[in-house]
Amino acid sequence: MRGHLRSATQWLSLLLMATALVIGLRAARVPAALLLGPMLAAIIFAVSGSSIRLPRGLTIGAQAILGCLIAQAIDAELIAMIGTHWGLFLAFSLASMLITAGLGWSIARAGWLPGTAAIWGLSPGAASAMVLLADDFGADRRLVALMQYSRIALVALAAILVAAFIGDASPHPVHDASGSMASEWLTLPPTLSLIETLALAAAAVAISLYFRKAALALFIPAFAGAALQAAGIVSISAPPWLAALAFGTVGLYVGLSFDRATLIHSLSALPKMLLAVVAMILVCALLSVAFCKLLPGTDPLTAYLALSPGGIDAAVIIAAHANVSLPVILASQFVRLLIVIGGAPALAKWLAQRHR
């Protein structure tokens, strides 16, 4: 009984802190406040010794809603963008993966971090898969987990700061469908469209839980939803409050992924670890400068988010509250996601074997 009461108290305190941070960040016009506020509050609670963890079903549900938001943004403009510039997207996706792999290899060779932790920890995507593979290969999974989740948190923070300094924080008209809550917080889409969206998300959650693959919760609504919508079979539309819950849940998940034991264990290596993650962010930022020059009409913030190594969900959340070209960001992130899923684990294994 005491355990349940303590857990409920911690959850209430966490939600109150997250709400206060969201209100403060939105008042300061900080982009992606709905992600950043819960994430910061959850990190504070996690490293303070809190025992609460986000239920797996909620995390998967949030991924499914984000997948629906991505499908909602996929239209003829996005398809045309990939078709026209597929070579450019492919080249920069490969470059970012190979350069970050080379960075991890160099850090491992220099002995900054023990074993092959840097090789697995700097992979620009598939965080949970990399932690499991690293553990199977004999690397310290605690270091790898801390690097991966630090990467996600730092990349999100860096993208938010970049959006605040070089971007227009006011929502762009193209993002109205992705859940902008600036004006009509409680607006509901047509009933049939809402039912179809929730049914697609529920199906994705069920399939993800059945196959025990959390990534399916994001991919199924994103790809299948886009195909169904393009064929005119369904109309996907998520209300702002549902998008807000998904954003906040992702923030809580990332923040609560940290824990005191891992932090204490990795304390001596933490400065070098964070420096490696910052170096990775800077490399991708430099690539975005070239990307901005080579893709006509692309603004710096769009290019930065397109090559941001933090994951497609974080990029979409930040892009939803900034004046950027969402088709360019989605196209680049989709292409890189496919390359990372298909090639990053094999590349990391090969580099780890070479290091051994």
SVG drawing of the C-alpha trace seen along z (x, -y; Angstrom):
<svg xmlns="http://www.w3.org/2000/svg" viewBox="-18 -34 62 46">
<polyline fill="none" stroke="black" stroke-width="0.4" points="0.0,0.0 2.8,-2.4 4.6,-1.5 1.5,-2.4 1.0,-5.6 4.7,-6.6 4.5,-5.8 1.3,-7.9 2.9,-10.8 6.0,-10.7 3.9,-10.6 1.8,-13.5 4.9,-15.5 6.5,-14.7 3.4,-15.7 3.0,-19.0 6.7,-19.8 6.4,-18.9 3.3,-21.0 5.0,-24.0 8.0,-23.6 5.8,-23.4 3.9,-26.5 7.1,-28.4 8.8,-27.3 5.7,-28.1 5.5,-31.5 9.2,-32.0 8.2,-30.8 10.7,-27.9 9.9,-25.5 8.9,-21.9 8.1,-22.9 5.7,-19.9 8.7,-17.6 11.3,-19.5 9.3,-20.2 8.4,-16.6 11.9,-15.5 13.7,-17.9 11.3,-17.1 11.7,-13.3 15.6,-13.6 15.5,-15.5 13.3,-12.8 15.3,-9.9 18.7,-11.0 17.2,-11.9 16.5,-8.3 12.9,-8.1 11.7,-4.5 8.8,-5.3 9.0,-4.1 6.6,-4.8 4.4,-1.8 5.5,-0.2 2.0,-0.5 1.9,-4.3 5.3,-4.6 4.2,-2.4 0.9,-4.3 2.7,-7.6 4.9,-6.2 1.7,-5.1 0.2,-8.6 3.5,-10.1 3.4,-7.6 -0.1,-8.9 1.1,-12.5 3.9,-11.6 1.5,-9.8 -0.8,-12.9 2.2,-15.0 3.1,-12.7 1.5,-14.0 2.2,-14.4 4.7,-17.1 6.8,-14.8 6.7,-12.0 7.7,-14.4 10.5,-15.7 12.0,-12.2 11.6,-11.3 13.3,-14.5 16.2,-14.6 16.6,-10.9 20.3,-10.9 21.0,-13.9 19.1,-12.4 20.8,-9.1 24.3,-10.6 23.9,-12.8 22.3,-9.9 25.2,-7.6 27.7,-10.4 26.2,-11.0 26.1,-7.3 29.7,-6.7 31.1,-9.8 29.5,-9.2 30.7,-5.5 34.2,-6.8 34.0,-9.1 33.0,-6.2 35.8,-4.1 38.4,-6.9 37.2,-7.4 37.4,-3.7 40.9,-3.5 42.0,-6.5 40.8,-4.8 38.5,-7.6 35.8,-5.1 36.3,-1.5 36.0,1.2 33.7,0.6 31.1,-1.5 31.7,-4.5 31.1,-2.6 27.6,-1.4 26.8,-4.6 27.2,-7.0 25.0,-5.2 22.6,-7.9 19.4,-6.0 17.9,-2.7 18.9,-3.4 17.3,-0.3 18.6,2.1 22.1,0.7 22.0,1.2 20.9,4.8 23.5,5.6 26.2,3.9 25.4,6.1 25.5,9.2 28.9,8.2 30.5,7.6 30.4,3.8 29.2,2.1 25.5,1.7 25.2,-0.9 27.7,-3.2 26.1,-2.5 22.6,-3.2 23.7,-6.5 25.4,-7.6 22.4,-6.7 19.8,-8.5 22.2,-11.4 22.4,-11.6 18.6,-11.8 18.3,-14.4 21.2,-16.6 20.2,-16.5 16.7,-17.5 18.0,-20.3 20.4,-21.4 17.7,-21.4 15.4,-23.4 18.1,-26.0 18.9,-26.2 15.2,-26.6 15.0,-29.4 18.0,-31.3 17.8,-30.9 14.2,-29.9 10.8,-31.5 9.1,-29.9 5.6,-30.7 3.9,-27.6 4.0,-27.3 0.7,-26.8 1.8,-23.4 2.0,-22.1 -1.5,-22.9 -2.5,-19.3 0.3,-17.9 -1.1,-19.2 -0.3,-22.9 -2.1,-24.0 -1.5,-27.7 -5.2,-28.6 -7.7,-25.7 -6.5,-23.4 -9.8,-21.5 -10.7,-21.4 -11.8,-18.0 -11.4,-16.7 -14.4,-15.0 -15.7,-12.0 -15.0,-9.5 -11.4,-10.8 -10.8,-10.6 -12.1,-7.0 -9.9,-6.0 -6.8,-7.6 -7.4,-5.9 -8.1,-2.6 -4.8,-2.8 -2.9,-3.7 -4.6,-0.9 -3.8,1.7 -0.2,0.5 0.1,0.9 -1.4,4.4 0.9,5.5 3.9,4.0 3.1,5.7 2.4,9.1 5.8,9.1 7.6,7.3 9.0,4.7 8.4,1.2 9.5,-0.4 6.5,1.1 4.3,-1.2 5.9,-4.1 6.5,-2.6 3.1,-1.0 1.0,-4.1 3.6,-6.2 3.9,-4.0 0.6,-2.1 -1.3,-5.2 0.4,-7.3 -0.4,-4.6 -4.1,-4.3 -4.5,-8.0 -2.9,-8.4 -5.4,-5.8 -8.3,-7.7 -9.3,-4.8 -8.8,-6.7 -8.4,-10.3 -5.9,-10.7 -6.3,-13.6 -5.2,-13.8 -6.6,-16.5 -4.1,-18.9 -4.7,-17.5 -3.8,-14.0 -0.7,-15.2 0.3,-17.0 -0.1,-13.8 2.1,-12.0 4.8,-14.7 4.8,-14.7 4.9,-10.9 8.0,-10.8 9.6,-13.4 8.9,-11.5 10.2,-8.3 13.5,-9.8 13.9,-11.5 13.1,-8.4 15.5,-6.3 18.3,-7.9 18.9,-6.5 21.2,-7.3 23.0,-3.9 24.0,-4.2 25.0,-7.8 27.2,-7.0 28.8,-4.1 29.6,-6.3 30.5,-9.4 34.3,-9.2 33.6,-8.8 30.7,-11.2 32.6,-14.3 34.3,-12.4 31.0,-10.8 29.1,-14.1 32.0,-15.6 31.7,-12.7 27.9,-13.3 28.5,-17.1 31.1,-16.3 28.5,-14.1 26.0,-16.9 28.6,-19.4 29.5,-17.0 25.8,-16.7 25.4,-20.5 28.4,-20.9 26.8,-18.5 23.5,-20.5 25.4,-23.6 26.4,-21.7 22.9,-20.3 21.4,-23.7 23.6,-24.9 23.0,-21.9 19.1,-21.8 17.8,-25.0 15.4,-27.0 16.2,-25.2 16.6,-27.4 19.2,-26.6 16.8,-25.4 15.1,-23.0 18.6,-21.6 19.6,-21.2 16.5,-19.3 16.7,-17.2 20.1,-15.9 19.6,-16.0 20.8,-12.7 18.2,-12.5 15.5,-10.5 12.5,-11.2 10.0,-11.6 12.0,-14.4 12.5,-16.1 8.8,-16.1 7.9,-17.4 10.3,-20.3 9.3,-21.0 5.7,-21.1 6.3,-24.3 8.7,-26.1 8.5,-27.7 10.3,-25.0 9.7,-22.8 8.3,-19.6 8.5,-17.6 12.3,-18.1 12.8,-17.1 10.6,-14.0 12.1,-12.9 15.7,-13.2 14.8,-11.5 12.9,-8.7 15.8,-7.9 18.3,-8.0 16.1,-5.9 15.9,-3.1 19.7,-3.2 20.4,-3.2 18.0,-0.2 19.5,1.7 23.1,0.9 24.1,-0.6 24.0,2.6 26.1,4.5 28.6,1.6 28.9,1.3 29.5,5.1 32.2,4.9 33.9,2.0 33.7,3.7 35.3,6.8 38.1,4.7 38.7,3.0 39.0,6.3"/>
</svg>
